Amino acid sequence: MALPPSSVLGATVSGRSSTEIEWYDTGDGETAIPFYQYLLLNVYDIDGDGMNFRGYGRVADDLADEADKG
């Protein structure tokens, strides 16, 4: 099976992910465990003409469900 010649575009993809977990007692004496996940994503030269994409996101939660209770 032969494939016809075609042009192929390439893109450069890079990124970084980091996780942060804290542990402390709240003013009420409860233990809080905040969790943060950060993601940075870069995609360069998507269309072969200089189109780029950059994205950043963050997810946060308290694993013990104690922080920010009012």
Phi and psi in degrees as a GROMACS rama.xvg file:
@    title "Ramachandran Plot"
@    xaxis  label "Phi"
@    yaxis  label "Psi"
@TYPE xy
-107.794  139.032  ALA-2
-103.488  138.652  LEU-3
-68.9676  149.575  PRO-4
-63.8132  142.07  PRO-5
-149.946  164.651  SER-6
-93.1577  143.773  SER-7
-121.783  131.68  VAL-8
-97.6037  142.41  LEU-9
-118.352  149.127  GLY-10
-128.782  152.466  ALA-11
-100.601  125.973  THR-12
-117.299  131.34  VAL-13
-144.47  163.168  SER-14
-176.341  179.441  GLY-15
-151.915  140.806  ARG-16
-128.154  138.857  SER-17
-140.838  149.769  SER-18
-124.577  138.279  THR-19
-132.105  129.247  GLU-20
-125.844  129.653  ILE-21
-113.565  161.673  GLU-22
-145.129  119.255  TRP-23
-156.552  165.198  TYR-24
-96.3371  134.89  ASP-25
-76.0224  174.889  THR-26
-62.1272  -24.3636  GLY-27
-86.1916  1.14715  ASP-28
85.6732  4.85862  GLY-29
-83.8038  150.991  GLU-30
-90.9694  123.589  THR-31
-106.863  142.216  ALA-32
-131.932  77.4569  ILE-33
-68.8015  140.757  PRO-34
-126.315  132.349  PHE-35
-130.614  134.851  TYR-36
-125.266  124.752  GLN-37
-114.695  141.209  TYR-38
-136.312  129.016  LEU-39
-119.612  125.84  LEU-40
-128.925  131.723  LEU-41
-126.698  132.806  ASN-42
-129.575  119.951  VAL-43
-110.725  145.686  TYR-44
55.827  53.3876  ASP-45
-64.5156  -43.7968  ILE-46
-104.102  8.54972  ASP-47
77.1491  2.3076  GLY-48
-125.189  18.2284  ASP-49
94.895  7.67411  GLY-50
-74.5634  129.89  MET-51
-124.54  158.29  ASN-52
-132.285  133.69  PHE-53
-132.52  132.293  ARG-54
-137.944  149.879  GLY-55
-140.221  137.482  TYR-56
-144.159  157.692  GLY-57
-142.757  137.535  ARG-58
-120.564  135.266  VAL-59
-137.33  144.16  ALA-60
-160.109  158.255  ASP-61
-103.068  113.07  ASP-62
-65.1507  -22.6473  LEU-63
-98.2508  -2.54169  ALA-64
56.1029  43.1073  ASP-65
-118.279  -30.4775  GLU-66
-69.1347  144.092  ALA-67
64.043  25.2608  ASP-68
-79.5176  138.078  LYS-69
